[in-house]
């Protein structure tokens, strides 16, 4: 008689069974081996990419100097180090961005005269001053050195730093065009209930990083000429503008160090605000924030006069000419695109600048109010004319 095998007989493995633990062990070994192979492949790929990047630097290494306002130079240098970690290659050059702080007037004089590398450092491929008053001066003097219209890196509104009691007295009743009269008229603060304080004693610093002084003068010029668009050269040359700026300058108290920050610090340290030698100074909001950010009680207040608000716009002036190599110009463009990414730009806005990244929390002095009516940049000739009135430049 024929005999039929059972199902178990046809499947020996099923009949005998296999340990689940053994199967798990085998799978773990296979998985570990796969991970090792994958890790080796990734390492090889990284090595190949590094070799490929090195191979593309056939023209060698290039340093790209950038001169910046001291208020932004430190953060820009930090961002430049982040940029270096991306191993940037431009036109077959491995590039390094070298940011250094520079005084705006000294930089302008060097660019429009004979650049002395020994005293000024390497000739820059880009310049980021505090405001466009310097872009106007450079464009007027040497237009062939400026590559296109400058873009704003970050911005900071120009405000008045005053004693808290004076800010309360002003309320919302102060505008820019009142400043010349408040400067010249005796006991002018009586109009705000503080006649014993005398006049406004508005400091007009003209030393380092004093762009706020010229920008405030532009705001006054716009209002006294009733200009609704950008300030024109004709506006700036009017008798009303020159007499208004002269009124603010005449008898203005001196800043201890010639800067807006020095004047604000003197007010903050005054024992009696009413008798302080300085009652007010135009200053960038960012400078005021840095000066007072550790204060738990306000020693100063931020006043935003009515009318268009002047802005320190920190223009990125891309330089051109025989002293700026093509790869340097291209590297500048790549670098500032990198700066504009949110994580990197945040390194600047954390210092109190305005930009498309989070701002620091409000302080006892600076609340970062919305700038509802930013002042447009004047025509180049108008800015140069106002600069001449404020700084006495020919």
Beta strands, then each sheet from edge to edge (+ up, - down):
strand 1: 61-68
strand 2: 89-90
strand 3: 93-101
strand 4: 126-128
strand 5: 151-152
strand 6: 156-162
strand 7: 202-203
strand 8: 280-284
strand 9: 301-303
strand 10: 311-312
strand 11: 315-318
sheet 1: 2+ 3- 1- 4- 11+ 5-
sheet 2: 7+ 8+ 6- 9+
sheet 3: 7+ 8+ 6- 10+
end
